[in-house]
Amino acid sequence: MRIDAAVLRAKSLLIKSDSALLDAQVLLSFVLQKESVYLMTWPEKHLTESQQKAYEVLLVERIKGVPVAYLTGIREFWSLPFKVNNSTLIPRPDTEILVEYALKICSPQARILDLGTGTGAIILSIASELPNARCSGVDFNADAVQLAIENRQILKLNNVNIYQSDWFSQVEGRFDLIVSNPPYIDKNDHHLGEGDVRFEPLSALVAPQKGLADIRIIVADARSHLNENATLMIEHGFEQGKEVRNILRLFDFDEIKTVHDYAQNERISMAIYRGLK
Ligand SMILES: C[S@@+](CC[C@H](N)C(=O)[O-])C[C@H]1O[C@@H](n2cnc3c(N)ncnc32)[C@H](O)[C@@H]1O
């Protein structure tokens, strides 16, 4: 089968995906081990039998709903390639906004901590821009820690310490910035039954107390790990902005503000810790 025909056929099979053409292209590029521009440049080239079989296998999985990133094992974030697997969340484009704000406020030598690092997407992206910053990323899931360490090696970043910790349990010292994209979905949220989320681990997604339990722990305990005038930055659900601002206020944070994601939803709240009064 020709490349162009294979893509069109795949697109028609992936009717349930809202990114059918893109999925078809990404998966075929993966099978051919080429950039997707190759598909446009050589539409008349024919797939070999083994390429066609490999493509079919991936399409069957994608039709079942398995995320493209779990099929290819890679997701781009902050223009860097991140290895992904089902131990943690696939990095989302909206989280790049958190990286953007972190870079706006950080000095080049800042001490930065990422809680619930997963693939390492947030802290490794920050470290790639600030080679002299002293960065740490922690996760309580040993497989996620291993994955973030692999990504650190692939990206050749040597200013990031990655280790296992249940939030702050193993964290020592104080930081100029603490960032986190913690689990924040309520267990009854209908989104858990839709799209890629169905295949991601609940340990990366769901938190008790209407999704706010982990955010409460992080805000409360961050005060023992922030320097004076340091910033805490937390990603949260689009309907949680008001509650997260209240939690920050309750724990005496200052200059509390929330910024929006690409869909104009409240998504990241940040505040400054003034130190003990
Ligand atoms: C929403 S995912 C975020 C992953 C990554 N930071 C990102 O933005 O793509 C939340 C991460 O928090 C981790 N996590 C959940 N509970 C934790 C805890 N008690 N201590 C440390 N990490 C935890 C999960 O394993 C998961 O990797």
The ligand as an SDF file (V2000), in Angstrom:
LIG
                    3D

 27 29  0  0  0  0  0  0  0  0999 V2000
   -0.3980   14.8570   37.2830 C   0  0  0  0  0  0  0  0  0  0  0  0
    1.0490   13.8580   37.3600 S   0  0  0  0  0  0  0  0  0  0  0  0
    2.2660   15.0620   36.8570 C   0  0  0  0  0  0  0  0  0  0  0  0
    3.4880   14.4860   36.1810 C   0  0  0  0  0  0  0  0  0  0  0  0
    4.4310   15.5390   35.5970 C   0  0  0  0  0  0  0  0  0  0  0  0
    4.8870   16.4490   36.6330 N   0  0  0  0  0  0  0  0  0  0  0  0
    3.7340   16.3470   34.5100 C   0  0  0  0  0  0  0  0  0  0  0  0
    3.3850   17.5110   34.7440 O   0  0  0  0  0  0  0  0  0  0  0  0
    3.5490   15.8100   33.4160 O   0  0  0  0  0  0  0  0  0  0  0  0
    1.2540   13.7320   39.1100 C   0  0  0  0  0  0  0  0  0  0  0  0
    2.5000   12.9920   39.5540 C   0  0  0  0  0  0  0  0  0  0  0  0
    2.5190   13.0470   40.9910 O   0  0  0  0  0  0  0  0  0  0  0  0
    2.9760   11.8060   41.4790 C   0  0  0  0  0  0  0  0  0  0  0  0
    2.4900   11.6620   42.8740 N   0  0  0  0  0  0  0  0  0  0  0  0
    1.2420   11.3450   43.2900 C   0  0  0  0  0  0  0  0  0  0  0  0
    1.1890   11.3220   44.6380 N   0  0  0  0  0  0  0  0  0  0  0  0
    2.4220   11.6270   45.0830 C   0  0  0  0  0  0  0  0  0  0  0  0
    3.0130   11.7470   46.3740 C   0  0  0  0  0  0  0  0  0  0  0  0
    2.3040   11.5150   47.4880 N   0  0  0  0  0  0  0  0  0  0  0  0
    4.3100   12.0970   46.4590 N   0  0  0  0  0  0  0  0  0  0  0  0
    5.0370   12.3100   45.3290 C   0  0  0  0  0  0  0  0  0  0  0  0
    4.5510   12.1990   44.0690 N   0  0  0  0  0  0  0  0  0  0  0  0
    3.2620   11.8530   43.9530 C   0  0  0  0  0  0  0  0  0  0  0  0
    2.4180   10.7850   40.5240 C   0  0  0  0  0  0  0  0  0  0  0  0
    3.1390    9.5660   40.5780 O   0  0  0  0  0  0  0  0  0  0  0  0
    2.5640   11.5260   39.1770 C   0  0  0  0  0  0  0  0  0  0  0  0
    3.7890   11.2260   38.5710 O   0  0  0  0  0  0  0  0  0  0  0  0
  1  2  1  0
  2  3  1  0
  2 10  1  0
  3  4  1  0
  4  5  1  0
  5  6  1  0
  5  7  1  0
  7  8  2  0
  7  9  1  0
 10 11  1  0
 11 12  1  0
 11 26  1  0
 12 13  1  0
 13 14  1  0
 13 24  1  0
 14 15  1  0
 14 23  1  0
 15 16  2  0
 16 17  1  0
 17 18  1  0
 17 23  2  0
 18 19  1  0
 18 20  2  0
 20 21  1  0
 21 22  2  0
 22 23  1  0
 24 25  1  0
 24 26  1  0
 26 27  1  0
M  CHG  2   2   1   9  -1
M  END
$$$$
